[in-house]
Amino acid sequence: MVTGAYFPEISSGGVQCQNIAQLLRGRAEVEVLTTSVDQTLARHDTVDGISVTRIRVDVRSGLSKVRAFRRMVIDLMRLVRRSDIIHLHGYSTKNVLVTAIAKMFRKPIVMSLHTAGFDEPEAIDRQGSLALWAFLSADLYLSVSPGLVQTYLAAGLPAGRILLVPNGIDIDRFAPASESERAALRTQLSLPPSAPVVVCVGFFSADKQPRVLFDAWLSLQASAQSGAVLMFVGATRSDYFEVDDSIAPAMVADAERAGVADRLRFAGVTHDVPLYLRAADLFVLPSRREGHPVALLEAMACGLPCVASRLPGSTDAIIEHDQNGILTPPGDAGELARHIARVLSDETLRARLGTAARATITHRYSSGNVADRWMEAYALIPALAR
């Protein structure tokens, strides 16, 4: 498997690789090649029994990128030679090199499409002929969402080479908390014992739209939901190009002016996401672009009522409005505030949505089911690669 980040670094593709790799043990021998921006992590490592090779790179240094390229060539020659299938997760510039070496050794390529706006033929075509060649060279595509399937088919690519295989969630790790567990978690996380807690998980970027959620929450401070705590979990600062370092400080300044800064919390990057979800009352996904949002699935698995932007082929494939969650127009802070107020003020509604959300994940998105789908996809490769 080739991915852009792997434990302890965090990305949705890396999390999926880690979850499913564990479930494939005994059925397939999995090795992971990943890039890493953390220079302190070991080049060669074992994570939960899975062999991991890291290509460490400082994205701000041209020399570091040259060295990373050389190391990647060496590691790919070693790993590809002894592999039966090369599984790429998402599109990035390294896919050109991976594809070239896979072709050299005549190894089939599976490519998982994770990210709307990036892992799409039109977006990749804009990066040049080599990028498009690498994308089109895959023998089989696994799309995490109907929306990504649609963009693939709209490009005139063969329907027989793409499968819809959603992201999978560890339903034992992400599970509803009892009242006593929630109380203990709130004490552990220094959250108020009785105030409503609204949580959002994701890095701070223009597309994730944390500011829309903040504005919706701030507008409720004079209402019955005035005591609600807003908790953001995820990177507010990073070298990653999508993260906007200016968003969080502006929120803090506005919250201070409104006298509610004590109700605004930032957990930062953490591997303890289940703690925050299981301690909360409501999850909100305000994004304007998503492939198949893992954070939403994790929140639903925890039995949280969820309010999410209505994104065709993405969130609307997961949530049936007013049945297992709430869908709202992306970017509309006023409408989002209305839905937040409605859910927080109605305990019966929260319970109904949360129970249905948990059932959706256990029936359709458990990691075990997804691991089976990956194995079924791998079994198709010999016929497709002829």
Order of alpha helices (4+ residues) and beta strands (2+ residues): beta-alpha-beta-beta-beta-alpha-beta-alpha-beta-alpha-alpha-beta-alpha-beta-alpha-beta-alpha-beta-alpha-beta-alpha-beta-alpha-beta-beta-alpha-alpha-alpha
